């Protein structure tokens, strides 16, 4: 069952943070799971509200990871703070209450930063308001984004190595760019390439190397979705972007180190791409039925944390009856459908959406046919 987390609107969160900062962290009364601010809200349906015991467990877990004194004012070195970020990211990944789509909401992280752990935020970042409020700069939300982008998988002996090894600049370059951080295949591959580049160039020289590499990667990713490349080709391209001279055998070995889940998702998506356009499927349901299927898939994907910006846009366009989906959005949606299908849920809804996609592809192909263009030209001349 999904755990519904407390939601705190932005204005209320900002007011609470300002009171905390004005009074001083040393005067903070602490977190009390029995008395939440009046502005806190919960979703009306979709799961069970988080209990006081669970809230206190989250608070205690985060506090146990930091080395701050009781006032949260003890200065900490850069290595201590970096270690806290890595440990907290790994801890959040294994905390069940953050395993659903609830953890994707900024107002949930408003609550965590402003009510649950403002003292930890102050210890980590001081008085910067954006570190308390929900968004990519939130002290804890950014860590959730990191572990989702750089998780090597539960079976990997060094599952969280990338979180510990990559510098803050490298992590920001990956997770705060939606075109990279929103694609776990590409994000993970870039993290692995960074490790090799750090051994080749030296870790102290990696900031300019990383920024140049990310610029090149983003340009190439606009031309072709890099996550669609075979693993060996992707590794070679990233090595080139980072200026690493790697032989073919080394590239093959590195590609094998990518997470099994990422490669399985890629294979499933490639198979689906081959099938779309080969098999002609007749529509079984009306537009209203398709809308319901899209809604159910959207809810399931959001609960699992799989809904990317491109797949969200594709689902919305499909529901509104758009005649054509953009290539990147269609590929993102195909990837999402493959992931959900592997979970053995919503098989009927997935079939409906795939049918709608293939029909739109067929319509676009027919419109681009030279004979169709000639026919349209003849009709225009006849007018």
C-alpha positions in Angstrom: 0.0 0.0 0.0 1.2 3.5 -0.9 2.2 5.7 2.1 0.7 9.2 1.7 3.3 11.8 2.8 2.6 15.2 4.4 2.4 18.0 1.8 3.2 21.6 2.7 2.3 24.4 0.2 5.2 26.7 -0.8 4.1 29.9 0.9 3.5 28.1 4.2 6.9 26.4 4.0 8.7 29.6 3.3 7.0 31.3 6.3 8.0 28.4 8.6 11.6 28.5 7.3 11.9 32.3 7.8 10.7 31.9 11.4 13.2 29.2 12.0 16.1 31.3 10.6 15.1 34.4 12.4 14.8 32.6 15.8 18.1 30.8 15.2 18.6 27.0 14.8 19.7 26.7 18.4 16.2 27.8 19.5 14.3 25.3 17.4 11.9 23.3 19.5 12.5 20.1 17.4 10.3 17.9 15.4 7.1 16.5 16.9 5.3 13.9 14.8 2.1 14.5 16.9 1.8 18.2 16.1 2.1 19.0 12.4 1.6 22.6 11.1 -2.0 23.5 10.3 -1.1 24.0 6.6 -0.1 20.4 6.1 -2.3 18.4 3.8 -2.5 14.8 2.6 -3.9 13.2 -0.6 -7.5 12.3 -0.2 -7.2 8.8 -1.7 -4.6 6.4 -3.1 -3.1 5.0 0.1 -2.7 5.2 3.9 -1.4 8.3 5.6 2.0 8.0 7.1 1.9 7.2 10.8 3.6 9.2 13.6 5.9 6.3 14.2 7.0 6.3 10.5 7.6 10.0 10.5 9.7 9.8 13.6 11.7 6.9 12.1 12.5 9.1 9.0 13.5 12.0 11.3 15.7 9.7 13.4 17.3 8.1 10.3 18.3 11.4 8.8 19.6 12.8 12.0 21.7 9.7 12.6 23.5 10.3 9.3 24.7 13.8 10.2 27.6 14.8 12.6 26.0 18.1 13.7 25.8 19.2 17.3 22.3 19.6 18.9 22.1 23.2 17.6 23.0 22.3 14.1 25.7 25.0 14.0 28.9 22.9 14.3 31.0 23.5 11.2 31.7 20.5 9.1 34.4 19.9 6.5 33.7 19.3 2.8 34.5 15.6 3.0 32.1 15.2 5.9 29.3 16.9 4.0 30.0 14.9 0.9 29.9 11.7 2.9 26.6 12.7 4.4 25.1 13.3 1.0 26.2 9.9 -0.2 25.0 8.1 2.9 21.7 10.0 3.0 21.0 9.2 -0.7 21.6 5.5 -0.2 19.4 5.6 2.9 16.6 7.4 1.1 16.7 4.7 -1.6 16.0 2.0 0.9 13.4 3.9 3.0 10.0 2.4 1.9 7.9 5.6 2.5 9.8 7.3 -0.3 9.3 4.5 -2.8 6.1 5.8 -4.5 5.2 8.8 -6.6 4.5 10.8 -3.5 8.3 11.4 -3.3 8.2 13.2 -6.7 6.2 16.1 -5.3 7.9 19.4 -4.3 5.4 20.0 -1.6 6.4 16.8 0.2 10.0 18.0 0.3 8.7 21.4 1.5 7.6 19.5 4.6 10.8 17.6 5.0 13.0 20.6 4.7 10.9 23.1 6.6 9.3 20.9 9.3 10.9 17.5 9.6 14.6 18.4 9.4 15.4 22.2 9.1 18.3 21.8 11.5 20.0 19.3 9.2 19.4 21.6 6.3 21.0 24.5 8.2 24.0 22.3 9.2 24.4 21.3 5.6 23.8 24.5 3.7 23.2 27.4 6.1 20.4 29.9 5.5 20.0 29.4 1.7 16.2 29.3 1.3 16.1 27.1 -1.8 17.7 24.3 0.3 14.7 24.1 2.5 12.0 24.3 -0.2 11.0 21.6 -2.7 12.8 21.5 -6.0 16.1 20.3 -7.5 18.1 22.3 -4.9 16.3 20.9 -1.9 18.8 19.3 0.5 17.1 15.9 0.4 15.1 15.9 -2.8 18.3 16.3 -4.8 19.7 13.2 -3.1 16.6 11.2 -4.1 17.3 12.2 -7.7 20.9 11.1 -7.4 20.2 7.6 -6.2 17.5 7.1 -8.8 19.9 8.2 -11.6 23.1 6.4 -10.3 21.9 3.2 -8.7 23.9 0.2 -10.1 21.3 -2.2 -8.9 20.7 -4.3 -5.8 22.9 -7.2 -7.1 26.0 -5.0 -7.7 28.7 -5.5 -5.1 29.4 -1.7 -5.2 25.9 -0.5 -5.7 26.5 3.1 -4.4 30.1 3.7 -5.5 29.1 6.5 -7.9 27.4 8.4 -5.1 30.6 8.3 -3.1 33.2 8.8 -5.9 31.7 11.5 -8.0 32.3 15.1 -7.0 29.5 17.6 -6.2 30.0 19.3 -9.5 29.8 16.0 -11.4 26.6 15.0 -9.6 25.0 18.4 -10.3 25.9 18.2 -14.0 24.1 14.9 -14.2 21.1 15.2 -12.0 20.1 18.8 -12.5 19.9 18.4 -16.3 16.6 16.8 -17.1 17.8 15.4 -20.5 20.5 13.4 -18.6 19.2 12.9 -15.0 15.8 11.9 -16.3 17.2 9.0 -18.2 18.8 6.4 -15.8 20.5 4.6 -18.7 22.4 7.7 -19.9 23.0 9.0 -16.3 24.5 5.8 -15.1 26.7 5.5 -18.2 28.0 9.0 -17.7 28.7 8.3 -14.1 30.8 5.2 -15.1 32.6 7.3 -17.8 33.4 9.9 -15.2 35.1 7.3 -13.0 37.4 6.2 -15.8 38.1 9.8 -16.8 39.1 10.6 -13.2 41.6 7.8 -13.3 43.0 9.0 -16.6 43.0 12.8 -16.1 43.2 13.0 -12.3 40.2 13.8 -10.0 41.4 17.4 -9.4 41.2 18.1 -13.2 37.7 16.7 -13.7 35.6 19.8 -13.3 36.4 21.4 -16.7 36.6 17.9 -18.3 33.1 17.1 -17.0 31.6 20.4 -18.2 33.0 20.0 -21.7 31.9 16.4 -21.9 28.3 17.2 -20.7 28.1 19.9 -23.4 29.1 17.5 -26.1 26.8 14.8 -24.8 23.8 17.1 -24.7 24.4 18.2 -28.3 24.7 14.6 -29.5 21.6 13.6 -27.5 19.6 16.3 -29.3 20.5 14.6 -32.6 19.9 11.1 -31.5 18.8 9.6 -28.2 22.0 8.2 -26.8 20.2 5.8 -24.5 19.1 4.0 -27.6 22.6 3.1 -28.7 24.0 -0.4 -28.0 25.9 -0.5 -24.8 29.4 -0.7 -26.4 28.7 2.2 -28.8 27.4 4.3 -25.9 30.6 3.6 -23.9 32.8 4.5 -26.8 31.0 7.7 -27.5 31.2 8.8 -23.8 34.9 7.9 -23.6 35.5 10.1 -26.6 33.5 13.0 -25.0 35.7 12.6 -21.8 38.9 12.4 -23.8 39.7 8.8 -22.7 41.7 6.6 -25.1 40.1 3.2 -24.7 40.5 0.1 -26.8 37.6 -1.9 -28.1 38.0 -4.6 -25.6 38.1 -2.1 -22.7 34.9 -0.5 -24.1 33.2 -3.9 -24.2 34.3 -4.7 -20.6 33.0 -1.3 -19.4 29.6 -1.7 -21.2 29.1 -5.0 -19.4 29.4 -3.2 -16.1 26.2 -1.2 -16.7 23.3 -2.3 -14.6 21.4 -5.4 -15.7 18.2 -3.6 -15.2 19.2 -0.8 -17.6 20.3 -3.2 -20.3 17.2 -5.3 -19.9 15.1 -2.2 -20.3 17.0 -1.3 -23.4 16.5 -4.7 -25.0 12.8 -4.7 -24.2 12.5 -1.2 -25.8 14.4 -2.3 -28.9 12.2 -5.3 -29.4 9.1 -3.1 -29.0 10.4 -0.6 -31.6 10.8 -3.4 -34.1 7.3 -4.6 -33.5 5.7 -1.2 -33.9 4.9 -0.7 -37.6 5.4 -4.4 -38.4 2.2 -5.7 -36.8 -1.0 -3.9 -37.8 -3.4 -4.0 -34.8 -7.1 -3.1 -34.9 -8.4 -0.7 -32.3 -10.6 -2.5 -29.8 -11.8 0.5 -27.7 -13.2 3.9 -28.2 -11.4 7.2 -27.5 -13.0 7.3 -24.0 -11.6 3.9 -23.3 -8.1 5.0 -24.4 -8.3 8.0 -22.1 -9.0 5.7 -19.2 -6.1 3.4 -20.1 -3.8 6.5 -20.3 -5.0 7.6 -16.9 -4.3 4.2 -15.3 -0.9 4.0 -16.9 0.0 7.5 -15.7 -1.1 6.7 -12.1 0.9 3.4 -12.1 4.0 5.1 -13.5 3.9 8.0 -11.1 3.5 5.6 -8.1 6.6 3.7 -9.2 8.6 6.8 -9.9 9.0 6.0 -13.6 7.2 9.0 -15.2 9.7 11.1 -17.1 8.8 14.6 -18.5 8.8 13.2 -22.1 6.6 10.2 -21.3 4.2 12.4 -19.4 3.9 14.7 -22.4 3.4 11.7 -24.7 0.6 10.3 -22.6 -1.1 13.7 -22.4 -0.8 14.1 -26.2 -2.2 10.6 -26.8 -5.2 11.3 -24.5 -5.9 14.5 -26.3 -5.9 12.8 -29.7 -2.8 14.4 -31.1 -2.3 13.0 -34.6 1.5 12.6 -34.2 3.9 12.1 -31.3 7.4 13.6 -31.3 10.1 10.9 -31.8 11.8 11.4 -28.4 8.4 11.5 -26.6 7.3 8.3 -28.4 10.5 6.5 -27.5 10.2 7.6 -23.9 6.6 6.3 -23.8 7.6 3.0 -25.4 10.3 2.6 -22.7 7.8 3.3 -20.0 5.3 0.8 -21.4 8.1 -1.8 -21.4 8.9 -1.2 -17.8 5.3 -1.5 -16.7 4.7 -4.5 -18.8 7.7 -6.3 -17.1 5.8 -5.8 -13.8 2.9 -7.9 -15.2 0.3 -5.2 -14.6 -2.1 -3.2 -16.8 -1.6 -5.5 -19.8 -4.9 -4.5 -21.4 -4.2 -0.8 -21.0 -0.7 -1.2 -22.4 -2.1 -3.0 -25.5 -4.6 -0.1 -26.0 -1.9 2.5 -25.9 0.5 0.6 -28.1 -2.3 0.2 -30.6 -2.9 4.0 -30.6 0.8 4.6 -31.1 1.0 2.2 -34.1 -2.1 3.8 -35.7 -0.5 7.3 -35.4 2.7 6.0 -36.9 0.8 4.4 -39.8 -1.1 7.7 -40.4 2.2 9.7 -40.4 3.9 7.2 -42.8 0.9 7.4 -45.2 1.0 11.2 -45.1 4.7 11.2 -46.0 4.2 8.8 -48.9 5.2 10.4 -52.3 2.0 9.1 -53.9 -0.1 10.7 -51.2 1.7 14.0 -51.8 1.1 13.7 -55.5 -2.6 13.0 -54.9 -2.8 16.1 -52.6 -1.1 18.2 -55.3 -3.6 17.0 -58.0 -6.6 17.8 -55.7 -5.2 21.3 -55.1 -4.7 21.9 -58.8 -8.3 20.7 -59.5 -9.6 23.4 -57.2 
